[in-house]
């Protein structure tokens, strides 16, 4: 999965997206002007290659790529206090929020948002902080579970990130490789709880670029121990595994772009993300051709084709009610 530079496709974009090793496109704020524009861009990409996955980070708060014409979603941590005050109301609004976010994106031609964040944090890690529902793993599990229910109601697959939890470190994996010295046993009663309890409801998982020094010498996204033994074996996860962006500094421990991609795939990732560096993405593509690496069939489960996809038009009152409630919450 890679990105494009602007708000419409250029000649190089079209050539790259026709490469059979490309499995998807992730959009960023620079690709967005309006809802009509992003819908037209999605339609153009679909016409070029109908099977490509179209994704975005539409979490809410500071990580909401599409704004004009879309409901402004508050940081998910806004749900924490509501959950403390009124559990039922918080869960209902979290479910409606997941539905609204998903319905708006599907209505604009996208397949999914990389959401929800399952990290447990309040303000320890600047890279996560208010992106997390709470620092309390029980609240994260409950609220994220409701959010996932809403996404599924709208017809969107849910991606839990950043496995097994980014909230226990201060360092930002965009800038460096964080190291967490906790054991599997310590994580099992803390950050890992939301992933373990929601494993059978998640359609995809994105591992963190974090090194857990007591568990493996390799960062999670490049570790067969983490992805195959722990995530698939012990937690029983059967969905899609997406790497986090290979251009992040936390991925540098695996080598250059080609080495990072191969290490992630051999560790157990189904699809790697190479974003914000076209040269790096092209290196990955060439290397994947040399490896003749197939795109796993389960990746297709992330597409909205054959799902509801008409949620927004079918429930305008729910959209209006939820948008109003989120404006107050935020």
Backbone torsions as a table, in degrees:
resi	resn	phi	psi	omega
1	UNK	NA	128.5	-179.8
2	UNK	-133.6	-177.1	-176.2
3	UNK	-119.4	172.8	173.2
4	UNK	-121.0	165.4	-170.8
5	UNK	-83.6	-42.2	-169.0
6	UNK	-119.7	-156.9	-176.1
7	UNK	-94.3	-0.6	173.9
8	UNK	-149.5	163.4	-177.6
9	UNK	-76.3	138.2	170.3
10	UNK	-106.2	-178.3	-174.8
11	UNK	-62.2	-40.4	179.6
12	UNK	-66.9	-39.8	176.9
13	UNK	-56.0	-47.5	-177.5
14	UNK	-61.9	-42.8	178.6
15	UNK	-62.5	-45.0	-178.2
16	UNK	-65.7	-42.7	-176.6
17	UNK	-69.0	-18.0	176.3
18	UNK	-82.9	-8.8	177.9
19	UNK	-65.9	126.9	-176.7
20	UNK	-64.4	-16.1	176.7
21	UNK	-82.6	-9.8	175.0
22	UNK	-83.0	126.0	-178.6
23	UNK	-112.5	-8.5	-178.2
24	UNK	-172.8	170.4	178.1
25	UNK	-128.5	133.8	172.5
26	UNK	-110.0	131.6	-179.2
27	UNK	-94.0	149.6	175.2
28	UNK	-124.3	176.2	-178.0
29	UNK	-60.2	-31.6	-179.4
30	UNK	-67.3	-17.2	179.1
31	UNK	-89.4	0.0	-170.5
32	UNK	-118.5	133.4	171.8
33	UNK	-120.2	-47.7	-177.6
34	UNK	-154.3	170.1	178.7
35	UNK	-64.5	-39.8	178.9
36	UNK	-63.6	-40.9	-178.9
37	UNK	-65.9	-44.4	-177.1
38	UNK	-70.6	-30.0	175.4
39	UNK	-66.8	-41.8	178.6
40	UNK	-66.1	-39.9	178.9
41	UNK	-65.4	-42.5	176.8
42	UNK	-61.0	-41.9	179.5
43	UNK	-63.7	-40.0	179.3
44	UNK	-64.1	-41.8	179.2
45	UNK	-67.5	-40.0	177.4
46	UNK	-59.6	-40.3	-179.8
47	UNK	-66.2	-33.6	-179.8
48	UNK	-72.1	-49.0	178.1
49	UNK	-147.0	99.0	-173.7
50	UNK	-61.1	-23.3	-174.3
51	UNK	-88.0	-6.4	-179.6
52	UNK	-65.2	138.4	172.8
53	UNK	-78.5	136.9	177.7
54	UNK	-116.5	120.4	-172.1
55	UNK	-135.8	167.5	179.2
56	UNK	-159.2	161.5	169.4
57	UNK	-96.5	102.4	-178.6
58	UNK	-122.7	59.0	-175.8
59	UNK	-76.3	-40.4	-170.9
60	UNK	120.4	166.4	-179.4
61	UNK	62.2	-132.8	-176.9
62	UNK	-76.1	-8.8	177.0
63	UNK	-115.8	69.6	173.0
64	UNK	-134.8	105.4	-173.1
65	UNK	-75.0	-33.9	-178.2
66	UNK	-105.0	123.9	-177.3
67	UNK	-123.2	-61.5	-177.6
68	UNK	-58.8	119.9	-179.4
69	UNK	89.1	-5.9	176.0
70	UNK	-114.4	152.8	176.2
71	UNK	-63.9	131.8	177.0
72	UNK	-76.4	115.5	-178.6
73	UNK	-90.7	133.7	179.2
74	UNK	-76.3	165.8	171.9
75	UNK	-57.2	140.3	-175.9
76	UNK	-62.0	-21.8	179.5
77	UNK	-66.5	-14.7	174.4
78	UNK	-60.5	-23.3	-179.6
79	UNK	-75.3	-19.0	-176.3
80	UNK	-58.3	-54.2	-176.8
81	UNK	-66.6	-37.6	177.3
82	UNK	-61.3	-38.8	178.7
83	UNK	-66.6	-34.5	175.8
84	UNK	-65.9	-38.5	-175.1
85	UNK	-84.4	-38.7	-174.6
86	UNK	-151.8	92.3	-174.1
87	UNK	-57.9	-47.7	-176.5
88	UNK	-63.2	-42.4	-179.6
89	UNK	-65.7	-39.1	179.9
90	UNK	-64.8	-44.0	-178.9
91	UNK	-66.9	-39.1	179.2
92	UNK	-64.7	-42.5	-179.2
93	UNK	-71.8	-35.5	176.5
94	UNK	-62.2	-42.2	177.6
95	UNK	-63.7	-45.6	178.6
96	UNK	-63.7	-34.0	179.9
97	UNK	-68.3	-42.6	176.0
98	UNK	-60.9	-40.7	177.9
99	UNK	-63.6	-47.5	-177.0
100	UNK	-63.5	-48.2	179.1
101	UNK	-56.1	-47.4	-177.8
102	UNK	-66.6	-43.9	-177.6
103	UNK	-62.2	-41.1	-179.8
104	UNK	-65.6	-40.8	-179.6
105	UNK	-69.1	-44.0	178.8
106	UNK	-61.6	-39.3	179.2
107	UNK	-63.6	-21.7	179.5
108	UNK	-99.9	9.7	172.4
109	UNK	95.6	3.9	-179.8
110	UNK	-90.4	161.3	177.1
111	UNK	-90.5	-46.9	-175.5
112	UNK	-161.4	160.2	167.4
113	UNK	-102.8	144.5	173.3
114	UNK	-74.7	86.3	-175.9
115	UNK	-157.0	154.6	7.0
116	UNK	-94.9	164.4	171.5
117	UNK	-75.6	125.8	179.3
118	UNK	-107.0	5.0	176.9
119	UNK	-65.2	146.4	176.1
120	UNK	-102.1	113.2	-176.5
121	UNK	-161.6	157.4	171.3
122	UNK	-120.8	-61.5	178.4
123	UNK	-150.7	15.2	-179.2
124	UNK	-67.7	-47.4	-176.7
125	UNK	-108.6	116.8	-178.4
126	UNK	-61.1	-27.5	-179.7
127	UNK	-71.5	-22.1	-179.1
128	UNK	-111.2	-75.4	176.8
129	UNK	45.9	-116.8	-173.3
130	UNK	-74.8	0.3	171.5
131	UNK	-71.2	-24.0	-179.8
132	UNK	-82.4	148.0	176.9
133	UNK	-64.5	-34.9	-174.0
134	UNK	-172.0	166.6	169.9
135	UNK	-88.0	-10.2	180.0
136	UNK	-90.2	116.3	-174.8
137	UNK	-64.4	-28.9	177.7
138	UNK	-67.0	-41.7	177.9
139	UNK	-69.3	-40.2	176.5
140	UNK	-56.9	-46.9	-177.9
141	UNK	-61.5	-46.6	-177.6
142	UNK	-66.2	-48.9	-176.5
143	UNK	-69.3	-42.9	178.1
144	UNK	-65.4	-37.2	177.4
145	UNK	-60.6	-41.8	177.5
146	UNK	-66.5	-41.1	178.4
147	UNK	-60.2	-42.5	178.2
148	UNK	-62.8	-41.7	177.3
149	UNK	-55.8	-43.8	179.6
150	UNK	-65.0	-41.9	176.9
151	UNK	-59.5	-44.5	-179.7
152	UNK	-65.3	-36.6	177.6
153	UNK	-60.3	-36.1	179.7
154	UNK	-79.3	-14.0	179.7
155	UNK	101.1	17.8	-177.0
156	UNK	-109.4	139.4	174.0
157	UNK	-75.1	146.5	-177.0
158	UNK	-107.1	139.4	179.2
159	UNK	-120.1	116.2	177.6
160	UNK	-86.6	133.6	179.6
161	UNK	-144.3	151.5	7.1
162	UNK	-118.1	103.7	-173.9
163	UNK	-57.3	135.9	-1.2
164	UNK	-94.3	19.0	179.2
165	UNK	130.8	125.1	-176.8
166	UNK	-100.2	-9.1	-171.9
167	UNK	-74.6	-7.3	-177.9
168	UNK	-90.5	-1.1	-179.5
169	UNK	-121.0	156.1	177.9
170	UNK	-90.6	-37.4	-175.5
171	UNK	-62.8	147.1	178.9
172	UNK	-95.6	118.0	-177.2
173	UNK	-68.1	-11.3	172.2
174	UNK	-69.3	-25.9	-171.9
175	UNK	-111.8	-23.5	-178.3
176	UNK	-161.0	172.5	178.0
177	UNK	-92.1	109.4	177.3
178	UNK	-71.3	148.1	177.7
179	UNK	-121.8	127.9	179.2
180	UNK	-118.3	123.7	-174.7
181	UNK	-92.9	9.4	-178.0
182	UNK	-76.8	153.7	178.2
183	UNK	-84.7	168.0	175.2
184	UNK	-58.6	-40.3	-179.1
185	UNK	-63.2	-40.1	178.7
186	UNK	-67.9	-41.2	179.4
187	UNK	-66.6	-32.9	-175.5
188	UNK	-62.6	-24.4	178.3
189	UNK	-106.1	8.8	-178.5
190	UNK	-131.9	-114.8	-171.4
191	UNK	-56.0	-30.1	-175.7
192	UNK	-73.8	-17.8	-172.8
193	UNK	-53.7	-51.1	-179.3
194	UNK	-59.7	-38.6	179.7
195	UNK	-67.6	-40.7	-179.1
196	UNK	-66.8	-45.0	-175.5
197	UNK	-76.0	-24.1	-177.9
198	UNK	-105.3	6.8	-175.0
199	UNK	-57.0	-35.2	-177.5
200	UNK	-84.0	-2.4	179.6
201	UNK	-112.9	-11.3	178.0
202	UNK	-85.1	139.5	176.5
203	UNK	-89.9	-23.9	-178.7
204	UNK	-152.0	159.9	176.6
205	UNK	-136.2	143.1	173.8
206	UNK	-117.4	117.3	179.3
207	UNK	-76.9	156.0	179.8
208	UNK	-86.2	151.4	170.3
209	UNK	-85.2	71.9	-179.9
210	UNK	-131.4	141.5	175.6
211	UNK	-99.9	117.0	173.8
212	UNK	-97.0	96.3	-166.9
213	UNK	-63.6	-23.9	179.7
214	UNK	-85.0	-6.4	-173.9
215	UNK	-114.4	-42.3	179.3
216	UNK	-157.5	154.3	178.7
217	UNK	-82.4	-5.8	179.8
218	UNK	-107.9	144.4	174.1
219	UNK	-58.4	155.3	-171.8
220	UNK	-52.0	-46.4	-175.1
221	UNK	-69.8	-7.9	178.9
222	UNK	-120.4	18.8	-171.6
223	UNK	-116.4	114.9	173.3
224	UNK	-62.2	-29.8	177.6
225	UNK	-61.5	-46.2	-179.4
226	UNK	-71.8	-47.6	-171.5
227	UNK	-82.4	-38.1	-177.2
228	UNK	-94.1	-49.1	-178.2
229	UNK	-74.4	-48.9	-174.4
230	UNK	-81.9	-58.5	-174.1
231	UNK	-68.3	-52.8	-177.8
232	UNK	-80.8	-42.6	-176.2
233	UNK	-73.3	-63.4	-174.2
234	UNK	-76.8	-38.1	-179.8
235	UNK	-89.3	-13.0	176.6
236	UNK	72.0	24.0	-178.9
237	UNK	-73.4	131.3	-176.5
238	UNK	-117.7	1.6	-175.7
239	UNK	-85.1	-159.6	-176.0
240	UNK	-85.1	142.1	173.6
241	UNK	-114.2	116.5	175.2
242	UNK	-100.5	135.4	171.1
243	UNK	-69.2	156.5	166.2
244	UNK	-75.8	171.6	-173.7
245	UNK	-56.7	125.2	-179.4
246	UNK	-71.1	-12.1	179.2
247	UNK	-84.3	-7.3	178.7
248	UNK	-69.7	147.4	-177.7
249	UNK	-62.7	-29.2	178.7
250	UNK	-64.1	-17.9	178.7
251	UNK	-88.1	-8.8	-173.7
252	UNK	-63.8	-22.3	-179.5
253	UNK	-61.5	-20.8	-178.3
254	UNK	-87.4	-3.2	178.6
255	UNK	110.0	-152.9	178.3
256	UNK	-74.8	-178.4	-175.7
257	UNK	-59.6	-44.0	-180.0
258	UNK	-63.0	-43.9	-179.8
259	UNK	-66.2	-38.5	178.4
260	UNK	-61.9	-45.8	-178.7
261	UNK	-63.0	-46.5	-179.1
262	UNK	-64.9	-41.3	179.9
263	UNK	-62.8	-41.1	179.8
264	UNK	-65.7	-43.4	-179.6
265	UNK	-66.9	-42.6	179.6
266	UNK	-69.0	-26.8	177.3
267	UNK	-72.1	-26.8	179.2
268	UNK	137.0	-0.1	175.9
269	UNK	-68.5	143.3	177.2
270	UNK	-89.9	-29.8	179.9
271	UNK	-147.7	138.2	178.5
272	UNK	-106.8	146.5	177.4
273	UNK	-103.1	126.6	175.9
274	UNK	-125.6	98.4	-169.6
275	UNK	-120.7	154.6	171.9
276	UNK	62.1	22.4	175.2
277	UNK	-159.5	90.2	-175.6
278	UNK	-61.9	-38.3	179.5
279	UNK	-61.2	-43.1	178.0
280	UNK	-64.0	-40.4	178.8
281	UNK	-62.5	-39.9	179.1
282	UNK	-67.3	-35.5	174.9
283	UNK	-61.4	-42.5	178.8
284	UNK	-62.6	-45.7	-179.2
285	UNK	-60.2	-45.4	179.7
286	UNK	-61.8	-41.0	-179.4
287	UNK	-66.7	-38.5	179.2
288	UNK	-66.7	-32.9	174.2
289	UNK	-64.4	-41.5	179.1
290	UNK	-64.2	-35.4	179.1
291	UNK	-80.2	-20.3	-173.6
292	UNK	55.2	50.9	-174.3
293	UNK	-85.4	122.7	-178.7
294	UNK	-80.5	149.7	172.2
295	UNK	-81.0	120.2	-177.2
296	UNK	-59.1	144.6	-176.7
297	UNK	-61.3	-31.6	-175.2
298	UNK	-66.7	-17.0	177.5
299	UNK	-59.0	-31.5	-179.1
300	UNK	-63.9	-18.1	179.4
301	UNK	-67.9	-12.8	179.8
302	UNK	-82.5	-8.2	-179.4
303	UNK	-77.1	151.0	179.2
304	UNK	-85.4	-10.3	-178.7
305	UNK	-56.9	131.2	179.3
306	UNK	86.3	-4.2	175.9
307	UNK	-98.4	-173.9	-174.6
308	UNK	-55.7	-70.7	175.4
309	UNK	68.2	-0.9	-179.7
310	UNK	-120.4	19.1	-171.9
311	UNK	-61.0	-42.1	-175.2
312	UNK	-64.6	-46.1	-179.4
313	UNK	-67.8	-29.0	-175.8
314	UNK	-81.3	-18.9	-174.5
315	UNK	-138.7	62.5	-179.5
316	UNK	-62.2	-32.6	-179.7
317	UNK	-66.4	-38.5	177.9
318	UNK	-64.9	-40.8	178.3
319	UNK	-61.1	-47.8	-178.2
320	UNK	-63.4	-43.2	-179.7
321	UNK	-63.5	-43.5	-177.3
322	UNK	-70.3	-43.7	178.5
323	UNK	-59.3	-39.9	178.8
324	UNK	-66.4	-42.2	179.8
325	UNK	-66.1	-37.3	179.2
326	UNK	-69.9	-33.2	177.6
327	UNK	-63.5	-37.1	177.7
328	UNK	-72.7	-41.9	-177.4
329	UNK	-63.9	-39.7	-176.1
330	UNK	-78.1	NA	NA
